[in-house]
Amino acid sequence: MSNLKKILICIYNLQGGGAERVLINLLNSFVDENYDVTLLVLRKEGIYLNKIPSKIKVIYAFKTLFGKKLANKVLGFLSSKILYKMFVREKFDIEISFLEGFATKVISGSLSNSKKIAWIHADFSNYHWTNKIFSYENEKKFYSKFDNIVCVSKLCAKSFTDKFGFRDKIKIVYNLLDKNLENYTKFKFNNVFNKYKTTKIIYVGRIEKEKSVGRLIESFEEILCMGYSDITLFILGDGSLKKYLEEYVFKNNLSNNIKFIPFKEDVYDYILSSDYVIVPSYSESFSLVLAESLYLGKICIATDTAGAREVLKNGEYGIIVDNSKEGIKCGILKVINNPELKNRYISKMNKDNYEFNRKNVLNKIFDIINF
C-alpha cells in the first residue's frame, strides 16, 4: 500500500465503547500498511488511550484537566472552521471523523481539498443522540462537506439516509475485527471464570439506557425466582447507569448470581470463559461484540434489532428474541434448557467465508481511501 497518503482521524475521546475499539483496530492496520496517520482526540480521556500505536502521531485538543462541560461549550459555540484551524496545522490527503458528533463538526470545517470521510456508527432511526448538541439543519450542513459517508451496517445506512439523504455518498463497511482475534480459540485462553461452576452468561458493553442492561437484570431476576439458581450473569463494562444497577442488584439480594466487572481492554478471555453471550439492546446498528463472539465460537442471544439480524443472519448464526423483557427471559431459558443448541449454531459459521472477517472489511476500507 502507499506510504505517501497522510491521514487525519478525529474522534471525541477513547472511552470504552465499540467504536473506539474499532478505531484502535483500524489504526493498527494503517500502521501495518505504512500510512502516515495523525489522530486528533478532542478530549484526552478513555481506557484506550494507551492502546494507540506508537507510530501514530496524536493531537489532544483538550487535556483531561479541561472540564467536559467547558470543552463541550467551546466545541458547540465556535464554528467548525475556527475549530479546525485551532486544532489542525498540517495538510492531509484524507480526513476522517470516526464518530458522529463534535468530530464530524470539526472535520467539516476543513477547507483543504482532502478527501473527507464521515464514519457513522449510530442507528439514527432509534437513537439520534446528536440532536442534543446540533440542530437538524446544522448537522445536515456538516455532513454535506464530506465526500463519503461510511456506515457500519445496512441498517445504519438506511437510518442515516432516511434522516439526512446523501445516498450517493454512502459506503457500507462493517466494523473491523481485532487482528489478534485469530490468536484466541476455545482451546487456548485464560479461563477467568474457572471458580464458577454455574452456567455463565455475559454482557459486554456500555451500561447506558439504550443498551438495556437494566431490562436484562430484571429478566434474569425473574429466572432466578423460577428456581434456576445454578446460573451467573456477568456484566462487563462501565457507564452512567452502573452504580444504580449495582445498588439494585445489592438491594434485591442478587449479588450471588449477578456480577459486575470493570471494563477491560481485552475482553476475549471473558467471552471465551462464558457459555453464552447476550446483547439485550433496544437498538443496535452493528454489534462488535456479536461479531467477535461468533468468530470465537460462542453462542449468542440478541434482542431483535436490525443490526443483530444483520450480524446473526436473521437467526441462522444465533438466537434472536423479541425485543422485550419477556423475550430476553425466554432466550436465556431456551439456552439453559437446551444446551445442545451450542453445536447447532456454531457449526453453521465458516470463518473463512465470514462476511465480517478482517480481510473483507480491510479491502473495502482500502478501496475507499486509495482514491
C-alpha positions as CSV (number, residue, x, y, z in Angstrom):
1,M,0.0,0.0,0.0
2,S,1.0,3.6,-0.5
3,N,3.2,5.2,2.2
4,L,2.6,8.7,0.9
5,K,-1.0,9.2,2.0
6,K,-1.3,11.4,5.0
7,I,-4.5,10.6,7.0
8,L,-6.1,12.6,9.8
9,I,-8.6,10.8,12.0
10,C,-10.7,12.7,14.6
11,I,-12.6,11.2,17.5
12,Y,-14.2,12.8,20.6
13,N,-12.4,10.5,23.2
14,L,-11.3,6.9,23.6
15,Q,-13.8,5.7,26.2
16,G,-14.6,2.0,26.4
17,G,-17.1,1.7,23.5
18,G,-17.2,-0.5,20.5
19,A,-16.5,2.3,18.0
20,E,-13.4,3.3,20.0
21,R,-12.2,-0.3,20.0
22,V,-12.7,-0.5,16.2
23,L,-10.7,2.7,15.8
24,I,-7.7,1.0,17.6
25,N,-8.1,-1.9,15.2
26,L,-8.1,0.4,12.2
27,L,-5.0,2.4,13.5
28,N,-3.1,-0.8,13.8
29,S,-4.0,-1.8,10.3
30,F,-2.9,1.6,8.9
31,V,0.5,1.2,10.7
32,D,0.9,-2.2,9.2
33,E,0.4,-0.7,5.7
34,N,2.8,2.3,6.4
35,Y,0.2,5.1,6.2
36,D,1.2,8.4,7.8
37,V,-1.6,8.8,10.3
38,T,-2.4,11.6,12.8
39,L,-5.1,11.1,15.4
40,L,-6.9,14.1,16.7
41,V,-8.6,13.3,20.1
42,L,-10.9,16.1,21.2
43,R,-10.8,15.1,24.9
44,K,-7.9,13.3,26.4
45,E,-9.7,10.6,28.2
46,G,-10.6,6.9,27.9
47,I,-9.4,3.4,28.6
48,Y,-8.0,3.0,25.0
49,L,-5.5,6.0,25.2
50,N,-2.7,3.6,26.0
51,K,-3.7,1.3,23.1
52,I,-2.8,4.0,20.4
53,P,0.0,2.5,18.3
54,S,3.3,4.3,19.0
55,K,3.8,5.2,15.3
56,I,0.6,7.2,15.3
57,K,1.0,10.9,15.9
58,V,-1.5,12.2,18.4
59,I,-3.0,15.7,18.9
60,Y,-5.1,16.3,22.0
61,A,-7.5,19.3,21.6
62,F,-8.4,19.5,25.3
63,K,-6.4,17.9,28.1
64,T,-8.2,16.0,30.9
65,L,-8.0,18.9,33.2
66,F,-10.1,20.9,30.8
67,G,-13.6,20.0,32.1
68,K,-16.0,18.2,29.9
69,K,-18.8,20.8,30.1
70,L,-16.4,23.6,29.3
71,A,-14.9,21.6,26.4
72,N,-18.3,20.9,25.0
73,K,-19.3,24.5,25.3
74,V,-16.3,25.5,23.2
75,L,-16.9,22.8,20.7
76,G,-20.6,23.7,20.5
77,F,-20.1,27.5,20.3
78,L,-17.3,28.0,17.9
79,S,-17.8,27.5,14.2
80,S,-16.5,24.4,12.5
81,K,-13.9,26.4,10.5
82,I,-12.5,28.0,13.6
83,L,-12.3,24.7,15.5
84,Y,-10.5,23.1,12.6
85,K,-8.0,25.9,12.4
86,M,-7.4,25.7,16.2
87,F,-6.5,22.0,16.2
88,V,-5.1,21.2,12.7
89,R,-2.0,22.8,11.4
90,E,-0.9,20.3,8.7
91,K,-2.2,19.4,5.3
92,F,-3.7,15.9,4.9
93,D,-4.8,13.8,1.9
94,I,-7.6,12.1,3.8
95,E,-9.6,13.5,6.8
96,I,-11.9,11.2,8.7
97,S,-14.4,11.9,11.5
98,F,-14.7,8.5,13.1
99,L,-17.9,9.0,15.2
100,E,-20.9,11.2,15.0
101,G,-21.0,14.5,17.0
102,F,-18.2,17.0,17.5
103,A,-15.6,15.1,15.5
104,T,-17.9,15.4,12.5
105,K,-18.3,19.2,13.1
106,V,-14.5,19.7,13.4
107,I,-13.6,17.8,10.2
108,S,-16.4,19.5,8.2
109,G,-14.6,22.8,8.9
110,S,-11.6,21.8,6.7
111,L,-11.2,24.0,3.6
112,S,-8.5,21.8,2.1
113,N,-9.0,19.7,-1.0
114,S,-8.6,16.5,1.1
115,K,-10.9,13.6,0.7
116,K,-13.3,13.8,3.7
117,I,-14.9,10.7,5.2
118,A,-17.6,10.6,8.0
119,W,-17.8,7.3,9.8
120,I,-21.3,6.6,11.2
121,H,-22.0,4.0,14.0
122,A,-25.4,5.1,15.2
123,D,-28.9,3.9,14.3
124,F,-30.5,7.4,13.7
125,S,-34.0,6.0,13.5
126,N,-33.9,4.9,17.1
127,Y,-31.0,6.7,18.7
128,H,-30.3,10.1,17.2
129,W,-28.2,11.2,20.1
130,T,-26.5,14.1,18.3
131,N,-29.8,16.0,18.2
132,K,-29.0,17.1,21.7
133,I,-26.0,19.1,20.5
134,F,-26.8,20.1,16.9
135,S,-29.9,21.4,15.2
136,Y,-31.0,19.2,12.3
137,E,-30.1,21.9,9.8
138,N,-26.5,22.4,11.1
139,E,-25.9,18.6,11.3
140,K,-27.0,18.1,7.7
141,K,-24.7,21.0,6.7
142,F,-21.8,19.3,8.4
143,Y,-22.4,16.1,6.5
144,S,-22.7,17.9,3.2
145,K,-19.0,18.7,3.4
146,F,-18.0,15.0,3.2
147,D,-17.1,13.1,0.1
148,N,-18.0,9.7,1.6
149,I,-20.2,8.7,4.5
150,V,-19.2,5.2,5.8
151,C,-22.0,3.4,7.7
152,V,-21.2,0.2,9.7
153,S,-24.3,-1.7,8.6
154,K,-27.2,-1.7,6.1
155,L,-29.5,-0.5,8.9
156,C,-27.1,2.3,9.8
157,A,-27.0,3.4,6.2
158,K,-30.8,3.3,5.9
159,S,-31.4,5.2,9.1
160,F,-28.8,7.9,8.0
161,T,-30.2,8.4,4.5
162,D,-33.8,8.5,5.8
163,K,-32.7,11.3,8.1
164,F,-30.3,13.3,6.0
165,G,-30.2,12.0,2.5
166,F,-26.8,11.9,0.7
167,R,-27.5,8.4,-0.7
168,D,-24.8,8.8,-3.4
169,K,-22.1,9.3,-0.7
170,I,-22.9,6.2,1.3
171,K,-20.5,3.3,1.7
172,I,-21.2,0.3,3.9
173,V,-18.2,-1.0,5.8
174,Y,-18.7,-3.4,8.7
175,N,-16.7,-2.9,11.9
176,L,-13.1,-4.1,11.7
177,L,-12.3,-7.0,14.0
178,D,-9.1,-7.2,16.0
179,K,-6.2,-8.8,14.2
180,N,-5.4,-10.7,17.4
181,L,-8.7,-12.4,17.5
182,E,-7.3,-15.2,15.4
183,N,-4.9,-16.0,18.2
184,Y,-7.8,-16.9,20.5
185,T,-9.5,-20.2,20.3
186,K,-11.8,-22.1,22.7
187,F,-8.8,-24.4,23.4
188,K,-6.3,-21.7,24.2
189,F,-7.4,-18.9,26.6
190,N,-7.2,-17.9,30.2
191,N,-10.4,-19.1,32.0
192,V,-11.1,-16.1,34.2
193,F,-14.3,-17.7,35.5
194,N,-12.8,-21.0,36.4
195,K,-14.1,-20.8,40.0
196,Y,-17.7,-20.6,38.8
197,K,-19.2,-24.0,38.3
198,T,-22.5,-22.5,37.0
199,T,-23.9,-21.7,33.6
200,K,-22.2,-18.4,32.7
201,I,-23.9,-15.7,30.6
202,I,-22.0,-12.5,29.8
203,Y,-22.9,-9.0,28.6
204,V,-20.1,-6.9,27.3
205,G,-20.5,-3.2,26.6
206,R,-21.5,0.2,27.9
207,I,-24.0,0.4,30.7
208,E,-26.3,3.0,29.2
209,K,-30.1,3.2,28.7
210,E,-30.1,2.2,25.1
211,K,-28.1,-0.9,25.9
212,S,-31.0,-2.2,28.1
213,V,-28.8,-3.7,30.9
214,G,-31.5,-2.9,33.5
215,R,-34.0,-4.8,31.5
216,L,-31.6,-7.7,31.2
217,I,-31.1,-7.7,35.0
218,E,-34.9,-7.8,35.6
219,S,-35.3,-10.7,33.2
220,F,-32.5,-12.6,34.9
221,E,-34.1,-11.9,38.3
222,E,-37.4,-13.4,37.1
223,I,-35.5,-16.5,36.0
224,L,-33.8,-16.8,39.4
225,C,-37.3,-16.6,41.0
226,M,-38.3,-19.5,38.9
227,G,-35.8,-21.7,40.8
228,Y,-32.9,-21.5,38.3
229,S,-30.1,-20.8,40.8
230,D,-27.2,-22.5,39.0
231,I,-26.6,-19.6,36.6
232,T,-24.4,-16.5,36.8
233,L,-24.8,-13.3,34.8
234,F,-21.6,-11.3,34.3
235,I,-21.9,-7.6,33.3
236,L,-18.6,-6.3,31.9
237,G,-18.5,-2.6,31.2
238,D,-18.9,0.9,32.6
239,G,-21.4,3.6,32.1
240,S,-23.7,6.2,33.7
241,L,-26.2,3.5,35.0
242,K,-23.7,1.2,36.5
243,K,-23.8,2.5,40.1
244,Y,-27.6,2.5,40.0
245,L,-27.8,-1.1,38.7
246,E,-25.1,-2.3,41.2
247,E,-27.3,-0.9,44.0
248,Y,-30.4,-2.5,42.6
249,V,-28.6,-5.9,42.5
250,F,-27.4,-5.5,46.1
251,K,-30.8,-4.3,47.5
252,N,-32.6,-7.2,45.8
253,N,-30.1,-9.9,47.1
254,L,-29.0,-10.8,43.6
255,S,-25.3,-10.4,44.2
256,N,-24.6,-14.2,44.3
257,N,-25.8,-14.6,40.7
258,I,-25.1,-11.2,39.1
259,K,-21.5,-9.9,39.0
260,F,-20.2,-6.6,37.7
261,I,-16.8,-6.4,36.1
262,P,-15.0,-3.1,35.3
263,F,-14.4,-2.6,31.6
264,K,-11.3,-4.3,30.3
265,E,-9.1,-3.5,27.3
266,D,-9.1,-7.2,26.3
267,V,-12.5,-8.8,26.7
268,Y,-11.8,-12.1,24.7
269,D,-10.8,-14.2,27.7
270,Y,-14.1,-13.2,29.4
271,I,-16.1,-14.0,26.3
272,L,-14.4,-17.4,25.9
273,S,-14.8,-18.2,29.6
274,S,-18.6,-17.8,29.3
275,D,-21.1,-20.2,28.0
276,Y,-23.3,-17.6,26.3
277,V,-23.1,-14.0,25.2
278,I,-26.1,-11.8,25.4
279,V,-26.8,-8.4,23.6
280,P,-30.1,-7.0,25.0
281,S,-30.1,-3.6,23.3
282,Y,-33.2,-1.6,22.5
283,S,-31.4,-0.5,19.3
284,E,-28.2,-1.8,17.6
285,S,-26.7,-0.7,14.3
286,F,-23.8,-3.2,14.4
287,S,-22.7,-5.1,17.4
288,L,-19.0,-5.6,17.5
289,V,-19.4,-8.0,20.5
290,L,-21.8,-10.2,18.5
291,A,-19.4,-10.4,15.5
292,E,-16.4,-11.1,17.8
293,S,-18.3,-13.7,19.8
294,L,-19.4,-15.6,16.7
295,Y,-15.8,-15.6,15.4
296,L,-14.7,-17.0,18.8
297,G,-17.3,-19.8,18.5
298,K,-19.7,-18.7,21.2
299,I,-23.5,-19.0,21.0
300,C,-25.2,-15.6,21.1
301,I,-28.6,-14.3,22.2
302,A,-29.7,-10.9,21.0
303,T,-32.8,-8.9,21.1
304,D,-34.5,-8.3,17.7
305,T,-32.8,-5.3,16.2
306,A,-31.9,-4.8,12.5
307,G,-28.2,-4.8,13.5
308,A,-28.5,-8.1,15.3
309,R,-30.4,-9.6,12.3
310,E,-27.6,-8.5,10.0
311,V,-24.8,-10.0,12.1
312,L,-26.7,-13.2,13.1
313,K,-28.0,-13.7,9.6
314,N,-31.7,-13.5,10.7
315,G,-31.1,-16.1,13.3
316,E,-29.0,-18.6,11.3
317,Y,-25.9,-17.9,13.4
318,G,-27.5,-17.2,16.8
319,I,-30.7,-16.7,18.8
320,I,-32.8,-13.6,18.1
321,V,-35.5,-12.9,20.6
322,D,-38.4,-10.4,21.0
323,N,-37.1,-7.0,22.0
324,S,-38.7,-7.1,25.4
325,K,-38.1,-8.2,28.9
326,E,-40.1,-11.4,28.3
327,G,-38.2,-12.0,25.1
328,I,-34.8,-11.8,26.9
329,K,-36.1,-14.1,29.6
330,C,-37.3,-16.7,27.0
331,G,-34.0,-16.5,25.2
332,I,-32.0,-17.3,28.3
333,L,-34.3,-20.1,29.3
334,K,-34.0,-21.5,25.8
335,V,-30.3,-22.0,26.0
336,I,-30.3,-23.1,29.6
337,N,-32.9,-25.8,28.9
338,N,-31.4,-26.9,25.6
339,P,-27.6,-27.0,25.9
340,E,-27.4,-29.0,22.7
341,L,-28.2,-25.7,20.8
342,K,-24.5,-24.7,21.1
343,N,-23.3,-27.1,18.5
344,R,-26.2,-26.4,16.2
345,Y,-25.4,-22.7,15.8
346,I,-21.6,-22.9,16.0
347,S,-21.3,-25.5,13.2
348,K,-23.1,-23.2,10.8
349,M,-20.5,-20.5,10.7
350,N,-17.5,-20.7,8.4
351,K,-14.7,-18.3,9.5
352,D,-13.1,-18.1,6.0
353,N,-16.4,-17.0,4.4
354,Y,-17.5,-14.9,7.3
355,E,-18.7,-11.6,5.9
356,F,-17.2,-9.6,8.7
357,N,-13.7,-11.1,8.7
358,R,-10.8,-8.7,8.6
359,K,-9.8,-9.4,5.0
360,N,-13.2,-8.5,3.6
361,V,-13.5,-5.3,5.7
362,L,-10.0,-4.1,5.1
363,N,-10.4,-4.5,1.3
364,K,-13.4,-2.2,1.5
365,I,-11.6,0.4,3.6
366,F,-8.6,0.5,1.4
367,D,-10.8,0.8,-1.7
368,I,-12.3,4.0,-0.2
369,I,-9.1,5.6,0.9
370,N,-6.9,4.7,-2.1
371,F,-8.5,7.1,-4.5
